[in-house]
Amino acid sequence: MRLTLTQKVTLLSALCVVVTSLLVGAGFLHQASTLVQERTTTALHTSLLQRADEMSRSLQQYQSDIRFLALLPALDGYLLSMQAGGKSPRTGLDTSVLHGALSAILRARLQAIPEYFQLRVIDNADHPGMELLRVERNGKNIREVPAAFLQDKSDRYYFKATQQLKQGEIYASPIDLNREHGEIETEQVRTLRLAMPVGWSNGKALGLLVININVATLLDRSVVVHDPFFITNASGDYLYHPNPAYRFAFEKGESHRLQDDMPAYADWFQGPQYSQLNQEVHYQGNDYYASLVKVYLPGSDRHSFLTLTQLVPFVSMTDALQQLLLNAGLWFFAVLLLGTTACILLMRRSLLPLVAMSSWVQRYAEGEYNLPHQPMPHDEIGTLYTGLRRLGQTLRKRERALHANEVKLQTVLDTVISGILTINEKGTIESANAAAEQLFGYRNNAMVGLHIRILMPESSAERHDELFQRYLTDGHSDIIGLLRHVTARHRDGHEFPVCLSINDTWHNNQRLFVVGIQDLSALQEAEKMNARLGRLIQASSNEILILDSDFHLLELNHSAMANLGYSSSHVINDLYAIVAPHALEQTLQSLRSLLQRRGLDTQFESYFKRADGTSYPVEIRAFLLHDKEQTRWALLAQDISERQQQHRTLNHYVQQLEVSNRELVEFTSLATTNLQQPVQQAMRLLQQLLETNPALQQRLPQPAQQLRNLLQGMDFTLRELLLLNRMHIRPTNPVRLDLNQLVDEVLHELQERLQLARLRVHLQPLPTLQADREQMMQLLRELLHAALLACHPELPNEVYLHALGSDVCATSETGFALRGAFAPVMESIGMVLCRRIVARHQGHLRLQLNGSDSEIRICLPNHHSLGPAASEPPASHTQPSHNPIAPADPDR
């Protein structure tokens, strides 16, 4: 982007102000950030020193306390009495009295100081290392340990170290976990032991006083939670670490030390320095400021100390710095904005006349010559403004005239339906009208600047260039001034025929060529379509007739002439000569109805009349053809004589079949009814015989019962045959059915036969569906009858009637099944009837064999189901037990 002089001067002035302000601000921010860093690290170190001082005061308190206890007369008297054999040589008191007094004092001290959990007096004379007295804290209770539980501590490091001390010196042990009988008692008790030789006699200490202090509270008070904080002993082992696994790891045989994690502090534990500030360290992938302070334990050993270490991440110091930067940035931005604004305003005011002249010259370049009148100074700028204004008025008049001519010419070119191009001597397109752009697939003057070769195939481009150059050379050519049919190329690559005309002209001392182009694609396609349609019409096996609006015959194909029995020498004038007289009125009415409703086509049947006077039936499909405000008819006729003959034959066969079926149904019904009568009469006679001769029933009970069952079975079979004969093609009365209720009715109906056959039916909740009630009742009867036929007469029999889940039936089906130890005969009348009932309901029936058990599965489509699915039984039939082998109701 090019800048104006005014913009350059303004930007340079503003840049000077901005650069100066940025330099001043950068220096200020550097000093401020240094100050913030120093204050933050100093505050960090000061806070750490305060916590170290608090810990030192607590340790000094422990030191003062052990010195106080070491000076107790009871303690010296007790040790001297033990040495003297039972009485103190100084006071004359017995050892037991002094023991009780000393125990009371030590228990009171434990009660007063919660951090103490053990106070011990250890022998250093007769039995060095053996505890003489131990008072300890056990939860909230303070007690003296019985003599039988006192321990020998002669092998403990703190006992050996205290033996080497002089009178008045104190030994402070490293902080560790308390051990009892060599085992860590608990990780919650972090022990500091203060020991001091007591009971001096003849330059030797008779005993040792030891205080076990739980410093867990002391350590926790010094911990900083929000930053990485560590407490280590003199060896660098962690006593406190944010990771609990690192705390007192040396007690567990592991090594986790500060100098291992931060090697920069490897010399800290051997050096004499007390504290260290602002040490930059790298820990766990991050950079920190570190502060360290030593806290010396009580005693004379300067090598026993604790180290408090606190790390502050670099990024945490950015909070204060960001606040400072925000406040300083706001002030700096305000000052910078004011200074820059003032500089820009002063420069713009000084360069305002020059800016105005620059904008006017730019408007001239854009073709705007009507400049507004503005007051200008009486100097060179004013004179220049007056001359520019007069020049603009003159150019404006000429531009209006030229624009009017261009609009007129462009209107003419855009109105012409043929494509018009202008090209120069190099073959470059300089203009194209709308028709040419649409013809070749271009828009918005996209053709301007392209070579004329892109509008023609490669095969003819070379020939065109040769003729074009020949014309430019000698003025002779076969393309100028002639009308030619050539092939052009569209923008997408396809080729199409055009009619081409080229003429040349001169404009502004430059030769131009005007090219007129007319697309011939539609004309050639229409010619091909017309020829193809004529061949199709003549080759069609159907009769095709073309009529005008008055039903005069314009054209008919060879099939029509052959079927009608005419030759080319015959003359057929109109439709009246072709249609049979008895069908003429109906045919004309059908054609006129299509004309009235403005439809596309219509179809009807009629009769055509042959040349010999005979007629034949046809199926006519009529179409309306609209061409140049003229209406024509196209009739497509097909001879349907054979089809009608087939229909008549088929109807005759259907009538005969219906008569045969009715006779067969009547015969079957009559035969079944006639067979039922003797069977029922035989059943009644058998019943009368048994009632009149009780002795006969007692003598022959089994044959009588078998005869009764046989007659009942024959009666049931005849009923099945009669029902099978009367069954309709589809369910006659589909209603919503609860299968559980239907099963109850069927069980009640067959109760006597079930009891005689010793058949027990286990019923589980069944689905609700929509089906024919009588046929579903008969289906359940047939299923139970199949089970009855397979019953053993001397043994109890069981069957199970239950619903089927989605693992058996499809997701679009609902089903139920009958399972038991029976083998139904699938070709029996009863099972044939079951299959027909299921088929009438668009379902399917299967027999599943599993060893000695059989299961008849019935699945019906879901669109019949109105109740819950098989896997969700209705609430009214939810029984306490859903086990398929659960015992049935005794009433069933």
Sequence and secondary structure as in RCSB ss.txt:
>XXXX:A:sequence
MRLTLTQKVTLLSALCVVVTSLLVGAGFLHQASTLVQERTTTALHTSLLQRADEMSRSLQQYQSDIRFLALLPAL
DGYLLSMQAGGKSPRTGLDTSVLHGALSAILRARLQAIPEYFQLRVIDNADHPGMELLRVERNGKNIREVPAAFL
QDKSDRYYFKATQQLKQGEIYASPIDLNREHGEIETEQVRTLRLAMPVGWSNGKALGLLVININVATLLDRSVVV
HDPFFITNASGDYLYHPNPAYRFAFEKGESHRLQDDMPAYADWFQGPQYSQLNQEVHYQGNDYYASLVKVYLPGS
DRHSFLTLTQLVPFVSMTDALQQLLLNAGLWFFAVLLLGTTACILLMRRSLLPLVAMSSWVQRYAEGEYNLPHQP
MPHDEIGTLYTGLRRLGQTLRKRERALHANEVKLQTVLDTVISGILTINEKGTIESANAAAEQLFGYRNNAMVGL
HIRILMPESSAERHDELFQRYLTDGHSDIIGLLRHVTARHRDGHEFPVCLSINDTWHNNQRLFVVGIQDLSALQE
AEKMNARLGRLIQASSNEILILDSDFHLLELNHSAMANLGYSSSHVINDLYAIVAPHALEQTLQSLRSLLQRRGL
DTQFESYFKRADGTSYPVEIRAFLLHDKEQTRWALLAQDISERQQQHRTLNHYVQQLEVSNRELVEFTSLATTNL
QQPVQQAMRLLQQLLETNPALQQRLPQPAQQLRNLLQGMDFTLRELLLLNRMHIRPTNPVRLDLNQLVDEVLHEL
QERLQLARLRVHLQPLPTLQADREQMMQLLRELLHAALLACHPELPNEVYLHALGSDVCATSETGFALRGAFAPV
MESIGMVLCRRIVARHQGHLRLQLNGSDSEIRICLPNHHSLGPAASEPPASHTQPSHNPIAPADPDR
>XXXX:A:secstr
    HHHHHHHHHHHHHHHHHHHHHHHHHHHHHHHHHHHHHHHHHHHHHHHHHHHHHHHHHHHHHHHHHHT HHH
HHHHHHHHHTSB TTT  BHHHHHHHHHHHHHHHHHH TTEEEEEEEESSSSTTBEEEEEEEETTEEEE  GGG 
 B TTSHHHHHHHT  TT  EE   EE EETTEE  TT EEEEEEEEEEEETTEEEEEEEEEEE HHHHHHT  S
SS EEEE TT BEEE SSGGGTTGGGGT   BHHHH GGGTTTTTS  SEEEEEEEEETTEEEEEEEEEEE SSS
 TT EEEEEEEEEGGGGHHHHHHHHHHHHHHHHHHHHHHHHHHHHHHHHHTHHHHHHHHHHHHHHTT        
  SSHHHHHHHHHHHHHHHHHHHHHHHHHHHHHHHHHHHH SSEEEEE TTSBEEEE HHHHHHHT  TTTTTT 
BGGGGS HHHHHHHHHHHHHHHHHS  SSBT EEEEEEE TTS EEEEEEEEEEEEETTEEEEEEEEEE HHHHH
HHHHHHHHHHHHHH SSEEEEEETT BEEEE HHHHHHHT  TTS   BGGGTB HHHHHHHHHHHHHHHHHT S
EEEEEEEEE TTS EEEEEEEEEEEEETTEEEEEEEEEE HHHHHHHHHHHHHHHHHHHHHHHHHHHHHHHHHHH
HHHHHHHHHHHHHHHHH HHHHHHSHHHHHHHHHHHHHHHHHHHHHHHHHH  SS SSEEEEEHHHHHHHHHHHT
HHHHHHTTEEEEE    EEEEEHHHHHHHHHHHHHHHHHT  SSS EEEEEEEE TTTS TTEEEEEEEES    
TTSHHHHHHHHHHHHTT EEEEEEETTEEEEEEEEEGGG  S  TTS  GGG  S   TT    TT 
